[in-house]
Amino acid sequence: MVLDYRGLRCPLPVIRARKALRRVPSGREALITADDASAPADFTAFCDIAGHELLGIAEHEGLFEIRLRTGRKGR
């Protein structure tokens, strides 16, 4: 699953990702792209709170690629 949140500012990327990931079965991988500077910290906290596993964060010329594995459903 790929979620593209370029051009959105905090807190919209996390809000939209939370809504999209609610329907995804546990154990699936997702790639989230965002260009908001707060995205790494926001998604680190989001994964911790929602029970998703943060697989990694990479940055390429201001674009963040956040990889996660879905965890507990419905949070």
Biopython code that builds the backbone (N, CA, C, O; Angstrom):
import numpy as np
from Bio.PDB.StructureBuilder import StructureBuilder

atoms = [
    (1, "MET", "N", (0.846, -1.164, 0.000)),
    (1, "MET", "CA", (0.000, 0.000, 0.000)),
    (1, "MET", "C", (0.894, 1.230, 0.000)),
    (1, "MET", "O", (1.859, 1.307, 0.761)),
    (2, "VAL", "N", (0.571, 2.186, -0.853)),
    (2, "VAL", "CA", (1.317, 3.438, -0.929)),
    (2, "VAL", "C", (0.363, 4.588, -0.624)),
    (2, "VAL", "O", (-0.710, 4.692, -1.217)),
    (3, "LEU", "N", (0.766, 5.443, 0.302)),
    (3, "LEU", "CA", (-0.018, 6.618, 0.677)),
    (3, "LEU", "C", (0.838, 7.848, 0.421)),
    (3, "LEU", "O", (1.916, 7.985, 1.001)),
    (4, "ASP", "N", (0.378, 8.729, -0.427)),
    (4, "ASP", "CA", (1.143, 9.915, -0.819)),
    (4, "ASP", "C", (0.532, 11.153, -0.170)),
    (4, "ASP", "O", (-0.579, 11.562, -0.508)),
    (5, "TYR", "N", (1.269, 11.737, 0.759)),
    (5, "TYR", "CA", (0.789, 12.919, 1.470)),
    (5, "TYR", "C", (1.676, 14.127, 1.233)),
    (5, "TYR", "O", (1.788, 15.002, 2.091)),
    (6, "ARG", "N", (2.305, 14.174, 0.066)),
    (6, "ARG", "CA", (3.098, 15.355, -0.293)),
    (6, "ARG", "C", (2.179, 16.566, -0.394)),
    (6, "ARG", "O", (1.057, 16.476, -0.893)),
    (7, "GLY", "N", (2.680, 17.701, 0.092)),
    (7, "GLY", "CA", (1.919, 18.942, 0.030)),
    (7, "GLY", "C", (0.996, 19.172, 1.210)),
    (7, "GLY", "O", (0.410, 20.248, 1.331)),
    (8, "LEU", "N", (0.852, 18.186, 2.081)),
    (8, "LEU", "CA", (-0.002, 18.335, 3.261)),
    (8, "LEU", "C", (0.852, 18.659, 4.475)),
    (8, "LEU", "O", (1.973, 18.167, 4.602)),
    (9, "ARG", "N", (0.334, 19.470, 5.348)),
    (9, "ARG", "CA", (1.043, 19.868, 6.561)),
    (9, "ARG", "C", (0.420, 19.207, 7.784)),
    (9, "ARG", "O", (-0.747, 18.816, 7.782)),
    (10, "CYS", "N", (1.226, 19.097, 8.813)),
    (10, "CYS", "CA", (0.813, 18.532, 10.093)),
    (10, "CYS", "C", (-0.466, 19.222, 10.573)),
    (10, "CYS", "O", (-0.554, 20.449, 10.540)),
    (11, "PRO", "N", (-1.426, 18.467, 11.005)),
    (11, "PRO", "CA", (-1.472, 17.029, 11.292)),
    (11, "PRO", "C", (-2.129, 16.192, 10.191)),
    (11, "PRO", "O", (-2.393, 15.010, 10.411)),
    (12, "LEU", "N", (-2.399, 16.763, 9.023)),
    (12, "LEU", "CA", (-3.158, 16.054, 7.991)),
    (12, "LEU", "C", (-2.559, 14.725, 7.537)),
    (12, "LEU", "O", (-3.316, 13.770, 7.365)),
    (13, "PRO", "N", (-1.237, 14.604, 7.330)),
    (13, "PRO", "CA", (-0.735, 13.291, 6.905)),
    (13, "PRO", "C", (-1.068, 12.163, 7.889)),
    (13, "PRO", "O", (-1.469, 11.077, 7.470)),
    (14, "VAL", "N", (-0.906, 12.408, 9.163)),
    (14, "VAL", "CA", (-1.198, 11.371, 10.156)),
    (14, "VAL", "C", (-2.697, 11.100, 10.236)),
    (14, "VAL", "O", (-3.108, 9.944, 10.346)),
    (15, "ILE", "N", (-3.504, 12.126, 10.183)),
    (15, "ILE", "CA", (-4.960, 11.940, 10.231)),
    (15, "ILE", "C", (-5.423, 11.091, 9.052)),
    (15, "ILE", "O", (-6.213, 10.163, 9.225)),
    (16, "ARG", "N", (-4.938, 11.402, 7.871)),
    (16, "ARG", "CA", (-5.348, 10.647, 6.676)),
    (16, "ARG", "C", (-4.793, 9.222, 6.691)),
    (16, "ARG", "O", (-5.472, 8.282, 6.278)),
    (17, "ALA", "N", (-3.567, 9.070, 7.165)),
    (17, "ALA", "CA", (-2.994, 7.722, 7.250)),
    (17, "ALA", "C", (-3.770, 6.875, 8.252)),
    (17, "ALA", "O", (-4.053, 5.705, 7.992)),
    (18, "ARG", "N", (-4.107, 7.449, 9.369)),
    (18, "ARG", "CA", (-4.869, 6.703, 10.382)),
    (18, "ARG", "C", (-6.176, 6.196, 9.798)),
    (18, "ARG", "O", (-6.546, 5.040, 10.000)),
    (19, "LYS", "N", (-6.869, 7.055, 9.080)),
    (19, "LYS", "CA", (-8.143, 6.669, 8.467)),
    (19, "LYS", "C", (-7.937, 5.570, 7.422)),
    (19, "LYS", "O", (-8.691, 4.598, 7.390)),
    (20, "ALA", "N", (-6.930, 5.718, 6.577)),
    (20, "ALA", "CA", (-6.672, 4.730, 5.523)),
    (20, "ALA", "C", (-6.246, 3.381, 6.098)),
    (20, "ALA", "O", (-6.652, 2.337, 5.588)),
    (21, "LEU", "N", (-5.442, 3.392, 7.143)),
    (21, "LEU", "CA", (-4.899, 2.153, 7.692)),
    (21, "LEU", "C", (-5.897, 1.389, 8.550)),
    (21, "LEU", "O", (-5.670, 0.217, 8.851)),
    (22, "ARG", "N", (-6.971, 2.007, 8.943)),
    (22, "ARG", "CA", (-7.991, 1.309, 9.737)),
    (22, "ARG", "C", (-8.562, 0.110, 8.985)),
    (22, "ARG", "O", (-8.948, -0.886, 9.596)),
    (23, "ARG", "N", (-8.614, 0.209, 7.670)),
    (23, "ARG", "CA", (-9.213, -0.850, 6.849)),
    (23, "ARG", "C", (-8.200, -1.908, 6.408)),
    (23, "ARG", "O", (-8.567, -2.864, 5.725)),
    (24, "VAL", "N", (-6.956, -1.752, 6.784)),
    (24, "VAL", "CA", (-5.893, -2.647, 6.320)),
    (24, "VAL", "C", (-5.650, -3.740, 7.363)),
    (24, "VAL", "O", (-5.488, -3.445, 8.547)),
    (25, "PRO", "N", (-5.623, -5.000, 6.924)),
    (25, "PRO", "CA", (-5.367, -6.085, 7.877)),
    (25, "PRO", "C", (-3.996, -5.949, 8.547)),
    (25, "PRO", "O", (-3.066, -5.371, 7.984)),
    (26, "SER", "N", (-3.899, -6.480, 9.732)),
    (26, "SER", "CA", (-2.651, -6.474, 10.483)),
    (26, "SER", "C", (-1.576, -7.237, 9.713)),
    (26, "SER", "O", (-1.850, -8.266, 9.095)),
    (27, "GLY", "N", (-0.349, -6.716, 9.760)),
    (27, "GLY", "CA", (0.773, -7.387, 9.124)),
    (27, "GLY", "C", (1.106, -6.906, 7.726)),
    (27, "GLY", "O", (2.085, -7.367, 7.139)),
    (28, "ARG", "N", (0.329, -6.001, 7.183)),
    (28, "ARG", "CA", (0.593, -5.473, 5.839)),
    (28, "ARG", "C", (1.580, -4.322, 5.912)),
    (28, "ARG", "O", (1.602, -3.571, 6.886)),
    (29, "GLU", "N", (2.398, -4.188, 4.874)),
    (29, "GLU", "CA", (3.349, -3.082, 4.823)),
    (29, "GLU", "C", (2.760, -1.905, 4.065)),
    (29, "GLU", "O", (1.996, -2.073, 3.114)),
    (30, "ALA", "N", (3.130, -0.712, 4.504)),
    (30, "ALA", "CA", (2.690, 0.518, 3.850)),
    (30, "ALA", "C", (3.893, 1.431, 3.667)),
    (30, "ALA", "O", (4.791, 1.484, 4.508)),
    (31, "LEU", "N", (3.888, 2.143, 2.556)),
    (31, "LEU", "CA", (4.886, 3.172, 2.280)),
    (31, "LEU", "C", (4.149, 4.496, 2.251)),
    (31, "LEU", "O", (3.212, 4.679, 1.474)),
    (32, "ILE", "N", (4.573, 5.412, 3.095)),
    (32, "ILE", "CA", (3.964, 6.734, 3.175)),
    (32, "ILE", "C", (4.993, 7.748, 2.721)),
    (32, "ILE", "O", (6.126, 7.746, 3.203)),
    (33, "THR", "N", (4.608, 8.614, 1.797)),
    (33, "THR", "CA", (5.494, 9.696, 1.375)),
    (33, "THR", "C", (4.902, 11.011, 1.856)),
    (33, "THR", "O", (3.697, 11.243, 1.759)),
    (34, "ALA", "N", (5.772, 11.862, 2.374)),
    (34, "ALA", "CA", (5.351, 13.167, 2.887)),
    (34, "ALA", "C", (6.532, 14.122, 2.802)),
    (34, "ALA", "O", (7.689, 13.709, 2.879)),
    (35, "ASP", "N", (6.223, 15.402, 2.644)),
    (35, "ASP", "CA", (7.298, 16.393, 2.576)),
    (35, "ASP", "C", (7.238, 17.415, 3.709)),
    (35, "ASP", "O", (7.949, 18.420, 3.676)),
    (36, "ASP", "N", (6.407, 17.167, 4.694)),
    (36, "ASP", "CA", (6.341, 18.031, 5.871)),
    (36, "ASP", "C", (7.491, 17.654, 6.812)),
    (36, "ASP", "O", (7.679, 16.476, 7.117)),
    (37, "ALA", "N", (8.242, 18.625, 7.261)),
    (37, "ALA", "CA", (9.414, 18.374, 8.103)),
    (37, "ALA", "C", (9.079, 17.648, 9.404)),
    (37, "ALA", "O", (9.948, 16.992, 9.978)),
    (38, "SER", "N", (7.855, 17.751, 9.872)),
    (38, "SER", "CA", (7.483, 17.078, 11.118)),
    (38, "SER", "C", (7.037, 15.631, 10.899)),
    (38, "SER", "O", (6.744, 14.931, 11.868)),
    (39, "ALA", "N", (6.980, 15.173, 9.660)),
    (39, "ALA", "CA", (6.495, 13.821, 9.363)),
    (39, "ALA", "C", (7.264, 12.720, 10.097)),
    (39, "ALA", "O", (6.625, 11.819, 10.642)),
    (40, "PRO", "N", (8.595, 12.742, 10.141)),
    (40, "PRO", "CA", (9.285, 11.658, 10.861)),
    (40, "PRO", "C", (8.864, 11.543, 12.330)),
    (40, "PRO", "O", (8.580, 10.444, 12.807)),
    (41, "ALA", "N", (8.824, 12.643, 13.030)),
    (41, "ALA", "CA", (8.418, 12.612, 14.442)),
    (41, "ALA", "C", (6.946, 12.249, 14.580)),
    (41, "ALA", "O", (6.571, 11.475, 15.461)),
    (42, "ASP", "N", (6.115, 12.807, 13.710)),
    (42, "ASP", "CA", (4.676, 12.530, 13.772)),
    (42, "ASP", "C", (4.379, 11.051, 13.549)),
    (42, "ASP", "O", (3.590, 10.459, 14.286)),
    (43, "PHE", "N", (5.002, 10.452, 12.540)),
    (43, "PHE", "CA", (4.721, 9.049, 12.246)),
    (43, "PHE", "C", (5.386, 8.102, 13.235)),
    (43, "PHE", "O", (4.890, 6.996, 13.449)),
    (44, "THR", "N", (6.485, 8.504, 13.834)),
    (44, "THR", "CA", (7.084, 7.700, 14.899)),
    (44, "THR", "C", (6.111, 7.605, 16.070)),
    (44, "THR", "O", (5.876, 6.519, 16.601)),
    (45, "ALA", "N", (5.550, 8.733, 16.467)),
    (45, "ALA", "CA", (4.576, 8.749, 17.564)),
    (45, "ALA", "C", (3.298, 8.010, 17.177)),
    (45, "ALA", "O", (2.746, 7.259, 17.981)),
    (46, "PHE", "N", (2.834, 8.219, 15.958)),
    (46, "PHE", "CA", (1.620, 7.555, 15.476)),
    (46, "PHE", "C", (1.772, 6.035, 15.543)),
    (46, "PHE", "O", (0.873, 5.346, 16.025)),
    (47, "CYS", "N", (2.888, 5.513, 15.069)),
    (47, "CYS", "CA", (3.103, 4.064, 15.097)),
    (47, "CYS", "C", (3.101, 3.538, 16.524)),
    (47, "CYS", "O", (2.527, 2.484, 16.797)),
    (48, "ASP", "N", (3.729, 4.254, 17.422)),
    (48, "ASP", "CA", (3.775, 3.843, 18.819)),
    (48, "ASP", "C", (2.374, 3.805, 19.423)),
    (48, "ASP", "O", (2.014, 2.846, 20.105)),
    (49, "ILE", "N", (1.604, 4.824, 19.179)),
    (49, "ILE", "CA", (0.255, 4.923, 19.749)),
    (49, "ILE", "C", (-0.703, 3.920, 19.112)),
    (49, "ILE", "O", (-1.500, 3.293, 19.810)),
    (50, "ALA", "N", (-0.627, 3.767, 17.785)),
    (50, "ALA", "CA", (-1.585, 2.935, 17.055)),
    (50, "ALA", "C", (-1.204, 1.455, 17.021)),
    (50, "ALA", "O", (-2.004, 0.621, 16.598)),
    (51, "GLY", "N", (0.007, 1.127, 17.462)),
    (51, "GLY", "CA", (0.415, -0.268, 17.476)),
    (51, "GLY", "C", (0.985, -0.770, 16.166)),
    (51, "GLY", "O", (1.051, -1.979, 15.943)),
    (52, "HIS", "N", (1.398, 0.138, 15.296)),
    (52, "HIS", "CA", (2.044, -0.247, 14.043)),
    (52, "HIS", "C", (3.549, -0.348, 14.276)),
    (52, "HIS", "O", (4.091, 0.295, 15.176)),
    (53, "GLU", "N", (4.216, -1.156, 13.462)),
    (53, "GLU", "CA", (5.667, -1.293, 13.560)),
    (53, "GLU", "C", (6.329, -0.360, 12.553)),
    (53, "GLU", "O", (6.110, -0.483, 11.348)),
    (54, "LEU", "N", (7.126, 0.560, 13.041)),
    (54, "LEU", "CA", (7.861, 1.472, 12.167)),
    (54, "LEU", "C", (9.066, 0.718, 11.617)),
    (54, "LEU", "O", (9.946, 0.309, 12.374)),
    (55, "LEU", "N", (9.103, 0.535, 10.302)),
    (55, "LEU", "CA", (10.182, -0.222, 9.668)),
    (55, "LEU", "C", (11.351, 0.661, 9.273)),
    (55, "LEU", "O", (12.487, 0.195, 9.189)),
    (56, "GLY", "N", (11.075, 1.934, 9.029)),
    (56, "GLY", "CA", (12.161, 2.829, 8.674)),
    (56, "GLY", "C", (11.673, 4.141, 8.105)),
    (56, "GLY", "O", (10.548, 4.260, 7.620)),
    (57, "ILE", "N", (12.554, 5.123, 8.180)),
    (57, "ILE", "CA", (12.286, 6.448, 7.623)),
    (57, "ILE", "C", (13.516, 6.857, 6.829)),
    (57, "ILE", "O", (14.637, 6.829, 7.336)),
    (58, "ALA", "N", (13.294, 7.235, 5.584)),
    (58, "ALA", "CA", (14.380, 7.724, 4.736)),
    (58, "ALA", "C", (13.999, 9.105, 4.228)),
    (58, "ALA", "O", (12.820, 9.413, 4.049)),
    (59, "GLU", "N", (15.021, 9.937, 3.995)),
    (59, "GLU", "CA", (14.780, 11.292, 3.490)),
    (59, "GLU", "C", (15.611, 11.484, 2.227)),
    (59, "GLU", "O", (16.809, 11.200, 2.209)),
    (60, "HIS", "N", (14.965, 11.967, 1.182)),
    (60, "HIS", "CA", (15.615, 12.230, -0.098)),
    (60, "HIS", "C", (15.186, 13.608, -0.579)),
    (60, "HIS", "O", (14.061, 13.783, -1.047)),
    (61, "GLU", "N", (16.077, 14.584, -0.465)),
    (61, "GLU", "CA", (15.818, 15.942, -0.955)),
    (61, "GLU", "C", (14.486, 16.514, -0.450)),
    (61, "GLU", "O", (13.700, 17.070, -1.217)),
    (62, "GLY", "N", (14.255, 16.362, 0.849)),
    (62, "GLY", "CA", (13.066, 16.929, 1.467)),
    (62, "GLY", "C", (11.827, 16.059, 1.404)),
    (62, "GLY", "O", (10.780, 16.442, 1.926)),
    (63, "LEU", "N", (11.921, 14.894, 0.774)),
    (63, "LEU", "CA", (10.799, 13.958, 0.712)),
    (63, "LEU", "C", (11.088, 12.806, 1.671)),
    (63, "LEU", "O", (12.134, 12.162, 1.588)),
    (64, "PHE", "N", (10.159, 12.558, 2.570)),
    (64, "PHE", "CA", (10.307, 11.483, 3.541)),
    (64, "PHE", "C", (9.544, 10.258, 3.066)),
    (64, "PHE", "O", (8.402, 10.356, 2.618)),
    (65, "GLU", "N", (10.188, 9.107, 3.168)),
    (65, "GLU", "CA", (9.556, 7.825, 2.894)),
    (65, "GLU", "C", (9.494, 7.070, 4.211)),
    (65, "GLU", "O", (10.521, 6.728, 4.797)),
    (66, "ILE", "N", (8.289, 6.821, 4.661)),
    (66, "ILE", "CA", (8.064, 6.173, 5.945)),
    (66, "ILE", "C", (7.480, 4.795, 5.664)),
    (66, "ILE", "O", (6.434, 4.672, 5.027)),
    (67, "ARG", "N", (8.160, 3.767, 6.140)),
    (67, "ARG", "CA", (7.681, 2.398, 5.948)),
    (67, "ARG", "C", (7.199, 1.858, 7.288)),
    (67, "ARG", "O", (7.866, 1.999, 8.314)),
    (68, "LEU", "N", (6.025, 1.235, 7.253)),
    (68, "LEU", "CA", (5.493, 0.645, 8.474)),
    (68, "LEU", "C", (4.781, -0.655, 8.165)),
    (68, "LEU", "O", (4.401, -0.925, 7.025)),
    (69, "ARG", "N", (4.607, -1.455, 9.206)),
    (69, "ARG", "CA", (3.814, -2.675, 9.129)),
    (69, "ARG", "C", (2.627, -2.472, 10.056)),
    (69, "ARG", "O", (2.785, -2.112, 11.222)),
    (70, "THR", "N", (1.436, -2.708, 9.519)),
    (70, "THR", "CA", (0.235, -2.472, 10.312)),
    (70, "THR", "C", (0.171, -3.442, 11.486)),
    (70, "THR", "O", (0.573, -4.603, 11.405)),
    (71, "GLY", "N", (-0.350, -2.908, 12.565)),
    (71, "GLY", "CA", (-0.464, -3.684, 13.792)),
    (71, "GLY", "C", (-1.908, -3.827, 14.204)),
    (71, "GLY", "O", (-2.774, -4.144, 13.389)),
    (72, "ARG", "N", (-2.156, -3.594, 15.461)),
    (72, "ARG", "CA", (-3.511, -3.735, 15.996)),
    (72, "ARG", "C", (-4.499, -2.932, 15.172)),
    (72, "ARG", "O", (-4.251, -1.777, 14.824)),
    (73, "LYS", "N", (-5.602, -3.551, 14.871)),
    (73, "LYS", "CA", (-6.596, -2.919, 14.008)),
    (73, "LYS", "C", (-7.554, -2.046, 14.815)),
    (73, "LYS", "O", (-7.866, -2.329, 15.972)),
    (74, "GLY", "N", (-8.008, -0.975, 14.163)),
    (74, "GLY", "CA", (-9.060, -0.157, 14.737)),
    (74, "GLY", "C", (-8.631, 0.858, 15.765)),
    (74, "GLY", "O", (-9.452, 1.318, 16.559)),
    (75, "ARG", "N", (-7.350, 1.222, 15.769)),
    (75, "ARG", "CA", (-6.899, 2.208, 16.748)),
    (75, "ARG", "C", (-6.639, 3.517, 16.100)),
    (75, "ARG", "O", (-6.250, 4.472, 16.772)),
]
sb = StructureBuilder()
sb.init_structure("model")
sb.init_model(0)
sb.init_chain("A")
sb.init_seg("    ")
for serial, (resi, resn, name, xyz) in enumerate(atoms, 1):
    if name == "N":
        sb.init_residue(resn, " ", resi, " ")
    sb.init_atom(name, np.array(xyz, "f"), 0.0, 1.0, " ", f" {name:<3s}", serial, name[0])
structure = sb.get_structure()
